[in-house]
Amino acid sequence: MNNTLELKTKDFDYELPNELIAQMPSNKREECKMMILNKKSGEIDNLKFYQIVDLLDENDVLVLNNTKVIEARIFGIKRPSGAKIEVFLLKKHNNQNEIWECLIKPSKRIKIGSFIDVANDFNIEVIEKCEHDGKWIVKLNYKNGFIDEAIKQYGNMPLPPYIERKMTTNEIKNLDKKRYQTVYAKTSGSVAAPTAGLHFSEEVLQKLKNKNIQICYITLNVGLGTFRPVKTDNILEHKMDFESYHIDEQTSNILNEAIKNKKNIVACGTTTVRTLESVYKKYGKILPVTDESNLFIYPGYKFQVVNKLITNFHLPKSTLLMLVSAFSKREYVLNAYKVAISEKYKFYSYGDCMFLY
């Protein structure tokens, strides 16, 4: 295909056996499989993630997304009917701690003014319905302290719907709280994990530092828009949601110096890629900045910053798969997915990963 205008959503489809969708994390973060893909030749190799230490050197700068996943899924009882309701928090509305944009399920009998009781000291008041996208605006009422404490106490980790478990014990819930979070998570605000980062352990990070590999951090708060399926036939008609990001002065200095010295920028995850490329596209360099991005990267995109990419295996027809295809070639990436399926790699959030160089 010579023209991105010819690219259809169906061009990014593939068949995945259900048994290859990872339902649980690997025993150890760093022991998952890692497929190596040469982005220019399509050549493939198979390693374990801890071997990333051998693949990087002091000519590489590793960039990680330190966003922290919030316990965004909250279950309660609608007053006075007693109906069970799920509230899925998306982001703070106008940066107000107690006012949130969310999804409500089921929402058929929810009205403005409805109350959903979560606990004796915590309820959710519905204050507005968004007209176009099925979202609601709610007020979180917590009598005994800070709203963030209530979310942490009464909320559940927002695991994606393809993780389907017949039974979830407290032990599994505690495992999810630990493992659906990177070891370097710092800034709360995401409703999904930046999953490529889940493979890093403290030990692997320390070994990279011991090799004099610089590591720096950006923050992009992952919203549902990252994972929203592309429903248009022509990918150019798809609109990305805005997601907020932050780059501090230390990271901007490290990256601008690295770019000047022609070092390799190694992005961990598609969220990191979009943050770095968004800033460079807008400002011509990596500024310390807080901003929003709705950058949609698909084949034909010219990367300005990122040279190497660590990423998980993504859903068919997703913007994430399109981004990875832009970083290499669509044919190489889809072939790599075929190989991964034949080699019984695990897919999606708790699954294995790829390293493209």
C-alpha positions in Angstrom: 0.0 0.0 0.0 1.5 3.3 -1.1 -1.1 5.6 0.3 -2.4 5.9 3.9 -5.7 6.9 2.5 -6.1 3.3 1.3 -5.6 1.9 4.8 -8.8 0.3 6.2 -9.5 -0.8 9.7 -9.8 -4.4 8.4 -6.1 -4.3 7.4 -5.2 -4.5 11.1 -7.3 -7.5 11.9 -6.1 -11.0 13.0 -7.5 -14.1 14.6 -6.4 -14.9 18.2 -7.4 -18.1 20.0 -9.0 -17.2 23.3 -6.6 -19.4 25.3 -3.8 -17.0 24.4 -5.4 -14.1 26.1 -3.5 -13.8 29.4 -5.8 -14.1 32.4 -3.2 -13.8 35.1 0.3 -12.1 35.3 3.4 -14.2 34.9 5.0 -15.6 38.1 7.7 -13.0 37.9 7.4 -9.7 36.0 10.7 -10.1 34.1 10.2 -13.7 33.1 7.6 -13.2 30.4 8.5 -13.9 26.7 9.9 -11.1 24.6 9.8 -11.2 20.8 12.5 -9.2 19.1 11.5 -7.6 15.8 13.9 -5.8 13.5 11.7 -2.9 12.3 13.5 -2.6 9.0 14.0 -6.2 8.0 11.2 -8.0 9.8 13.7 -10.5 11.3 12.4 -12.1 14.5 14.0 -13.6 17.6 12.6 -14.9 20.8 14.0 -14.1 24.2 12.8 -13.5 27.8 12.2 -9.9 29.0 15.0 -9.9 31.6 17.4 -10.1 28.5 16.4 -6.5 27.7 19.5 -5.6 29.8 21.7 -7.3 27.2 20.0 -5.4 24.3 20.5 -1.9 25.6 23.7 0.0 26.3 24.8 3.5 27.3 23.9 4.8 23.9 20.2 4.2 24.8 17.9 6.4 26.9 14.9 4.5 28.3 11.7 6.5 28.8 9.0 5.1 31.1 5.5 6.3 31.9 5.2 6.6 35.6 1.4 7.0 35.7 -0.4 5.2 38.5 -3.7 3.2 38.0 -6.5 4.2 40.2 -9.1 1.8 41.6 -11.6 3.2 39.1 -14.3 0.5 39.2 -16.7 1.1 42.0 -19.8 -1.0 42.8 -22.8 0.3 44.7 -26.6 0.1 45.2 -29.0 2.6 43.6 -31.2 4.4 46.1 -34.1 3.5 46.7 -34.5 0.6 44.3 -31.6 -1.5 45.5 -30.4 -2.2 41.9 -26.7 -3.1 41.6 -24.7 -0.4 39.8 -21.1 -0.2 38.5 -19.5 3.3 38.3 -16.3 3.4 36.2 -14.4 6.6 37.0 -12.6 8.1 33.9 -11.1 11.4 35.0 -11.6 14.4 37.3 -14.0 16.9 35.8 -12.4 20.4 35.5 -9.7 19.1 38.0 -12.2 19.0 40.9 -11.3 16.2 43.4 -14.9 15.2 44.0 -16.4 15.7 40.5 -15.7 12.9 38.0 -16.5 11.9 34.5 -17.5 8.3 34.5 -19.4 5.4 32.8 -22.4 3.9 34.6 -23.7 0.4 34.1 -26.6 -0.3 33.8 -27.6 3.3 33.2 -31.2 2.7 31.9 -32.9 4.0 35.1 -30.2 6.4 36.2 -31.3 10.0 36.3 -29.8 13.3 37.3 -30.2 13.4 41.1 -29.9 9.6 41.5 -27.8 8.4 44.5 -25.6 5.2 44.5 -24.7 4.0 47.9 -21.2 2.4 48.1 -20.7 2.3 51.9 -22.1 4.0 55.0 -19.7 6.9 54.6 -19.5 7.0 50.8 -22.1 7.6 48.1 -22.1 8.8 44.5 -24.5 11.5 43.3 -25.4 11.8 39.6 -25.3 15.4 38.6 -25.1 15.5 34.8 -25.4 13.4 31.6 -23.1 14.1 28.7 -25.0 14.3 25.5 -22.9 12.5 23.0 -20.5 9.8 24.4 -22.5 8.0 27.1 -20.6 9.5 29.9 -22.0 10.9 33.2 -20.8 13.5 35.6 -21.0 12.4 39.3 -20.1 13.8 42.7 -18.3 11.6 45.1 -19.5 12.2 48.7 -17.1 10.8 51.4 -17.7 11.8 55.0 -14.5 10.6 56.6 -11.6 12.1 54.7 -10.1 12.6 51.3 -11.9 11.4 48.1 -8.7 9.6 47.0 -8.8 7.5 50.1 -12.4 6.5 49.4 -11.5 5.5 45.9 -8.6 3.4 47.1 -10.6 1.8 49.9 -13.8 1.0 48.0 -12.7 0.8 44.3 -11.4 -2.1 42.3 -8.6 -2.3 39.8 -10.1 -1.6 36.3 -9.0 -4.8 34.6 -10.0 -4.9 30.9 -13.0 -6.9 30.0 -11.1 -9.6 28.2 -9.7 -10.7 31.6 -12.6 -13.0 32.5 -12.4 -15.0 35.7 -15.1 -17.2 37.0 -14.1 -16.4 40.6 -12.0 -13.6 42.0 -10.8 -14.2 45.6 -9.3 -11.5 47.9 -5.9 -13.1 47.2 -6.4 -12.5 43.4 -7.7 -9.0 44.0 -4.6 -8.2 46.1 -2.4 -9.7 43.3 -4.1 -7.4 40.7 -3.5 -4.4 42.9 0.2 -5.2 42.9 0.7 -6.5 39.4 -1.7 -4.3 37.4 0.7 -1.5 38.4 4.3 -0.8 37.3 6.9 -0.9 40.1 7.7 2.7 39.3 4.1 4.0 39.3 4.0 7.4 40.9 1.4 9.9 39.6 -2.3 8.7 40.1 -4.7 9.3 37.2 -4.9 6.3 34.8 -7.9 4.0 34.3 -5.7 1.4 32.5 -2.1 0.3 33.1 0.7 1.3 30.7 1.1 -2.5 30.2 4.5 -2.6 28.5 6.0 -1.3 31.8 4.5 -4.2 33.8 7.5 -6.4 32.9 10.1 -4.2 34.6 11.2 -5.4 38.1 13.3 -3.4 40.5 16.2 -5.8 39.7 16.0 -5.2 35.9 15.9 -1.4 36.4 18.9 -1.6 38.7 20.9 -3.7 36.2 20.1 -1.2 33.4 21.4 1.6 35.7 24.5 -0.4 36.4 25.2 -0.4 32.7 25.0 3.4 32.7 21.8 3.4 30.8 19.9 6.6 31.5 16.3 6.2 32.6 13.8 9.0 32.7 10.0 9.4 33.2 7.0 11.0 31.6 3.4 10.8 32.8 0.5 10.2 30.5 -2.7 9.3 32.2 -4.2 6.5 30.2 -7.9 6.9 29.4 -10.4 4.5 27.8 -9.8 6.3 24.5 -6.4 4.5 24.2 -8.3 1.2 24.0 -11.4 2.3 22.2 -11.9 0.2 19.1 -11.8 1.8 15.7 -15.3 1.6 14.3 -14.8 3.5 11.1 -13.9 1.6 7.9 -11.3 4.2 6.9 -8.9 4.7 9.8 -8.5 8.4 9.0 -12.1 9.0 10.2 -11.3 7.7 13.7 -10.9 10.4 16.4 -8.7 9.9 19.4 -9.8 11.1 22.9 -7.6 13.7 24.6 -5.3 12.4 27.4 -3.3 14.5 29.7 0.5 14.3 30.0 3.3 15.9 31.9 7.1 16.1 31.2 9.3 17.6 33.9 12.5 19.6 33.4 14.9 16.8 34.3 13.4 14.5 31.6 13.3 17.3 29.0 17.0 18.0 29.6 18.0 14.4 29.4 16.0 13.8 26.2 17.1 17.0 24.3 20.7 16.2 25.1 20.2 12.6 23.9 18.6 13.8 20.7 21.5 16.3 20.2 24.0 13.5 20.7 22.1 11.1 18.4 21.4 8.6 21.2 18.6 6.1 20.8 15.3 7.0 22.6 13.8 3.8 23.8 10.1 4.2 24.6 8.4 1.8 26.9 4.8 1.6 25.7 2.6 3.3 23.1 1.6 5.9 25.7 5.2 7.0 26.0 5.6 7.2 22.2 2.5 9.4 21.9 3.7 11.7 24.6 7.2 12.2 23.2 6.0 12.5 19.6 3.2 14.9 20.6 5.5 17.3 22.4 8.1 17.3 19.6 5.5 17.8 16.9 4.0 20.8 18.8 7.1 22.5 20.1 10.0 21.2 17.9 11.8 19.9 21.0 11.0 18.2 24.3 9.8 20.9 26.6 8.9 20.6 30.3 5.2 20.9 29.9 1.7 19.8 31.0 -0.6 19.4 28.1 -3.1 17.1 26.3 -2.7 14.8 23.3 -5.0 13.2 20.9 -2.2 12.2 18.5 -3.2 9.3 16.3 -0.2 7.4 14.9 -0.8 5.1 11.9 1.4 3.9 9.0 2.8 6.8 7.1 3.7 8.7 10.3 7.3 9.9 10.5 8.7 9.4 13.9 10.7 12.4 15.2 11.9 11.1 18.6 11.5 7.4 19.3 14.0 4.9 17.9 13.2 1.7 19.7 10.0 0.5 21.3 9.0 -2.0 24.0 5.3 -2.9 23.7 2.8 -5.6 24.4 0.7 -7.5 21.9 -2.4 -5.5 21.1 -6.1 -6.1 20.2 -7.1 -6.5 16.5 -8.1 -3.2 14.8 -6.8 -1.1 17.6 -5.0 2.2 17.4 -2.2 0.6 19.4 -1.6 -2.0 16.7 -1.7 0.8 14.1 0.9 2.7 16.0 3.2 -0.4 16.2 2.6 -1.0 12.5 3.7 2.6 11.8 6.9 2.1 13.8 7.8 -0.9 11.6 5.8 -2.2 8.6 2.2 -3.5 8.9 3.3 -6.7 7.1 6.2 -7.3 9.4 4.1 -6.7 12.5 1.2 -8.9 11.5 3.7 -11.6 10.5 5.2 -11.2 14.0 1.8 -11.7 15.5 1.3 -14.9 13.5 4.6 -16.2 14.8 3.7 -15.2 18.4 0.4 -17.2 18.0 2.3 -20.2 16.7 4.8 -19.9 19.6 2.0 -19.7 22.1 2.8 -16.1 23.3 0.3 -14.6 25.7 -1.5 -11.5 24.5 -2.8 -8.2 25.9 -2.4 -6.6 29.3 -1.0 -9.4 31.4 0.7 -11.0 28.3 4.1 -11.1 26.8 5.8 -8.3 24.9 7.8 -7.2 21.8 11.0 -5.2 21.4 11.2 -3.3 18.1 14.6 -1.8 17.1 
